[in-house]
């Protein structure tokens, strides 16, 4: 969810140009290709910070060097002042590996002020990361921030301290923990092997709801590990642009569940450095809430029209978009006969229309063989809609890697 401009002055990326800047891929025989290594989608409604350090874990999906981070104030209404940012290799928890801490600058300055509605991309940081390795990014917010731009459901641990402790190796000052990310919207790197980025775009299932905290067992995490396992060098990074509760057609009343896919797709998916493929797996929240456009009841055609709009946007940006069928949910409150009929019609269209550049049949993979309207009990986290860790792995294993452009 990044920008892609650098220079000797502060790189603040206006949202009107962020997508074009972000999607630019720099490539050379010496430096490699700039790809997105980690990038959660952000929303509004986060807590305020005042004279606090926020330390967050970043799990890279690909090896690379020349790292940059993106700070986002996209969904805040006041400027964001950050007076210190540091990046280090994680030892364990919130503790940094001694000697790995690097100061982060923005236009050569340690201090950055990001206007409301905008983002800032750091200067290149002299640090390398391996695929599956964790970095710690620490931000010191000296004043009072107001409502933060955040990602509510991180399924990872964030550490909070009073005062400026951005450069601390240890965690003694970090007396509070949460499971959200704040302001930190991306890590991109130069990869010597990867030639592009895969964006997993969706709702809570993609976001990893009910996956185990700190274990990186969301289906996009498993997909990244598959791509890194070979044979041969890793050719694609994977980033997770899922937001719990998100919908395709309409904004969610709960602000932290995000604006619609129609509104955020250009930024969150097509704006990623090096994006080549988007896996579009979203729509069950539209169906479960009967949330059609303009407050009307939802039809299958409404959702299909939304998919076609996103497909057209992707193709205009020369990005492949792969459609994933919607998984069963009998036993969950979303399930009604009318909702199931829409899901079946939408899935049939995804499978047969030819509108997507490829299809992943998560429905077929995840359904109960004895009751196709329900999740396979072996993959059910218990709420009959979200997979457990084993189910997340099954989803990633069901993806034909030949669908992805390398």
N, C-alpha and C positions, 0 to 999 in steps of 0.2 A: 504494500500500500504506500509505495514510496515515490519520491521524486527522483530525478536523476541528473541534477545539475550540480556542478562544482565550480569553484573559482576562488579568487582572492577576496571576494566579498561574501557576506552572509547569503546563503542559499535559502531564501524563502520561496516556496513554490506556490503561486496562486492556483487555486483550484481550477480556474479556467484553462490553465495550461499544464496542470500536473500530469494528466494522462499522457499527453504527447511526450512530455519530458521523461516520464517514468518508463515508457515502453521502449525508449531508445536503447539498443543493445550495443555496448562498446566491445569490440573484438579485435585482437591482434595476435600474431603468433607468440609475442613475448608476454603479453599480459593476460590473455584468455578472454573469456566472455563474462560480462557482468550479468549476474542472475540474482533473483531474490531467493534468499536462504531461509527466511522466516518473516511472516507478515500477517498478524491478526487484523481482522476488520474492526473498525472502531465505531463507537456510538456515543450518544450524549448521556448525561445524567449521572456521571461519576461524582465521587465525593470531592470536596475541596481540600487542598493542602496548604499548610502555612509553616514556613521554617522547618521543612522536613526533607529527608532523603528517602527516595523510593528506589529500592534495588530489585530488579526483575531478572528472571532467568530466560535466556534465549536459546532455544534448541535448534541448532542449524541442521538443515536437511542435506547439506552438500559441503564439500571441502572447498576452501577458497582463501584468498588473501585480499589485501586492500579493502578491508571492510568499511562500510558506511552504515550509519543508522539514520532512521527518519523519526523525527518527533512530530506529532500531530496535535494541532489545536483546532482541528477541523470542526468539531461539534461543540466548541466552547464559545461563549459570547464576550469574553474579555481577553486581552493579551496575556500570554503566558511568559513569565520570566523564569529562566533556568540559569543559574550562575555557576554550576559545575556539573559536568557529565564525565563519567569514567567507565571504561570497559575493561574487564578482566576475564581470565579463564576461571571457570568454577572449579573449586576443589571439592566441596560438598555443601549442600544446602545453600546458604547465603555467603559462605566463606570463599574468598578468592585464593587462587594459587599464588603464593608469594612471588613477587617479581614480574607478574604478568600484567599489572594494571597499566592502562594507557589513558592519558588525558584525551578527551574528545573536544575538537574545536569546530566552530561554525564560522566560515570566513576568517579563519585564523584566530578567532576570539573564543575564550572559554565561556563567555556569557552570550546567551541568545535570548532575544525577545521575539516571540512568534505571534503575529496578529491573530485575532479571532478569525476562525474560518480558514486558516492556512496551515502549512506544514513547513518544516525545515529539514534539509538533508545535510548531514555532517560532512566535513572534510574527510578525506581518506584516513583511516586509522591504521597504524602499522601493527596489525595483529592478524594472525592466521587462525583458521578454525578447521577442524576435521568434520567429516560427515558424522552426525549424531553427537557431536560435542556440544557442551553448554558453555555459553558466556554469561557473565553477569553485567548488566547495564545499570548504573546507578545515576540518578538524577537528583540534584539538590534544588528545591524550590524555595527561594529565600523569603518571598512575600506570601500573600494569600491568593490562591489561584482562582477561586470561584469554582463553579461546576466543571469537572474535568472531562476531557475526551478520554474514553476508556474502552476496554474490552472486559465485560463483566465476568465471563466464565472461562478463566484461563486453564483450569485443571493443572495448575502449577502453583508454586508458592512464591509470593512477593513479600519482601521484607521492608519495614518502615522504621525510620529512626527520626528522633527530634534533632534538629541542627544539621550541620554539614558533615556527613560521614561518607561522602561519595568515594573517597580514596582509601577507606579502611579495608584491610585484608580480612579482618575478623568480623564477627557479627554481634559483639558485646553490646553495641549501641542500638541494635535493631530489635527492639522489644516487642514489636507488633508484626503480625503476619496476616496476609489476605490471600485470596485466590483470584485476583484480577490483575490485569495490566493497565497502566496509566500512561497516556501520552506516547508511549513507545509503539510505533506502528510498523517498523520494518528493520531488517538487517539485509543488506545486499553485499555480495562479494564478487571478486574476480575469480572465476573457476578455470583451471587449465584443462578440464575435461568436459564439463557441462556446457551445452550449447543452447540451453533455454530453460524456461520455468513452466511447470505445470501448476495451475491454480485450481484447487478444490473449492468450489463455490457452493454454499448451501446454508442449511439451518443448523439446529442443535445436533443432529446426527453427525454432520461434518465437523461441527465445533467440538465434538467429543463428549457430549453429555452422558454421564454415568460411566465414562472411562475412568480408570484409576488415576488419581492425582500424582503428577510427577513421574509417570512411567512412560509417557509418550506412546500411548496405545490408542490414539484416534486412528481412523482408517487412513487419513493422509500421512500420518507418521509411518504406518506399516507400508504404505505405497512408496514412500521415500526410501525406506530400508530395502525394499525389493529392487528398486532402481539402482541402489548402491551395491547390491550383492552381486551384480554382474550377470552373465560373463562380460568381461571388458570393463573399462572405466565408466563411472557414472556420467550419463549424458544429459540428465535433466534434474533440476531441483524441484521440490514440491513445497508449496505454501498453502496454508489453511485459511480460507476466507469464509468460514462458516460463522454464523451468529445464531445463538439460541433463540427460537421463536420467530425468526425472520420469515418474511413472505415474499412471494414473487411480485404481486400486483399492488399491494397496499402497505402503507406504513403501519407498524404495530403500535397500539396505544401505550404499551410499556416502552418508554423511550430507549431503554438500554437493549431492546431487542431489534432496534435498527430501522432505518428507512428501507423502503422496498428494494428488491433486487433490481427493478427497473431504474431506480434512482442511483444505486451504488455500484452497479456492474461495471460502468466505464472506469471508475476510479479503483475499486477494490480488486477487480479481475484484470481488465485490459490495461490498467496503469502499472502493472508489476514489471520491474526490469526483466527483460528477456522473455516475456510471456510468449509461449507458443501454443499451449493447449489449455482450455478450460474444461473441467468436468463439472457440468451443471446438474446438481442434484437438490432440487428444491421444489416445493409446492404442497407438501402435506399440511403445512400450517394454513395455507389458503383454504384447503379442502376442509380441514378439521374445524376451522372457524367460520366456514361458509362465507368467506370474505371476498366477494366479487367487487369489481370496480364501481365507484360512485355509490357505495353502500348497498348495492344490489346483491341478491343471492348469486353464488358462484355457479358457473357452468364449466364443463370441460373445455368448451371453446374459448372461454375467457383465459384459462390457463395456457392453452395452446397458443393463443394470440400473444401472450406474454413471452412464451418461449421463442416464438418467431422473431419478436422484437430483439431479444437478447442475441439470438443467432445472427441476425442481420448486423447488429453492432459489432459482434466478434469478427464476422467475415469482412466488414468494412475496414477493420484494423488488421486484417490478414492473420487472424488467430483462429485455430480450429476449436470447435466447441463440441464436446461429447456429452450426449444426454444419458442420464441414469434414470431408470424406472423407479417409481415410488414404492417403498416397502409396505407390507401389510401391517395393520394395527388393530385387529380385532382384540377386544378386551380392554382397549384404551378408550377414554372418553371421547376421542375424536371419531370413533367408528360408529357409523349409522348405515343403513342400507343405501341411503341417497349418497352419502360420502363415498361409500365403497364403489358405487356405480361410476362416479366421477373418476375415482382413482383407476379403475379398470379401463375406462375410455381414454384417459390421458396416457396410461402405460401402452395401450395398443397403438396410439398415435406415435409415441416415442419410438416404439419398436419398428413400425412399418412405414412411417411417412417419408423417410429418407431426408428429413430436414436437417438432422444432425450429421456431423462428420463421422460419427461412430456412436455406438450404443453400448452401455454397460447395464446388464439386467440384474440389478440388485434385488428386485422383487423375486426373481426366480431363485437366486442364491440364498436368500434369507428366509423364505417362507417355510412354514411347517408342511412337510410332504403330506401329512394326514389332514391338514386344514389350511389350504392356500391363502385364506383370508387373515391368517395369524402368523406372527413370527415363529420361527423354529425355536422351541423351548431351550435348546442348547445355546442359542444366541441371544436370548431375551434377558435384559438386565433386570426385569421384574415389572416394568411398567407397560410392557407389551407394545412399545414403539421404538425405544432406544436399545441398540445392541449392547451387550457386555463386551469385555475386551476380546474374547474369543470371536464374537460376532464381528467386531471391527476388523480383526485380522482376516476373517472370511471375506469381508467386503473387498479389502485390498487385494486378496489373492484372486478374486473373481475378475479383476481388470486385465484384459488382454493388452499387454504392454505394446503390442504392435499398433494399437490405436494412437499411441503418443508419438509425436513428431520428434525425432532425434536428429 
